[in-house]
Each structure stands twice: as structure tokens, then as C-alpha cells.
């Protein structure tokens, strides 16, 4: 499951939070060793569009934060 379908399922399930995962890319889609994760709140009035936008904004910031942690040696990379 990917894209809007994920946000739709999260809202339909009544979840209070969703999340962002940064992982190493491998030969399988959305797979690979997880490097970092963070949560994103699901608000009571969220739509697929509003949740998608909030997750995307957090993804952009979290990617930079994760790269910073990698550069500082706080998140080791294999090999």
C-alpha cells in the first residue's frame, strides 16, 4: 500500500498517529533496513489531503534530520 491509500486507511481505522520511515533502498519496494522513524499526529478533522500534506512536510524535514544524524555518525550505515 502506498500514497493516498495509506492515509485513507489510517483515517478509516481511526488511528491517532501515522509515521515516517527512512530506510535503505534495496531491490524490494518500500523495504530495506530501517534507519529512523518518527510519528505524525492524525487530527480529528483530517482528510486524506490534509494528512498527506502534513506527512509530506514532516518527511522532508525528517530526511534532512536523518542525514545529519548519519553525517555525525549517530546512525551507522552498514558496510
Secondary structure by P-SEA (a helix, b strand, c coil): ccaaaaaaaaaaacccccbbbbbbbccccccccccbbbbbbbcccccaaaaaaaaaaaaaaaaaaaaaaaaaccccccc
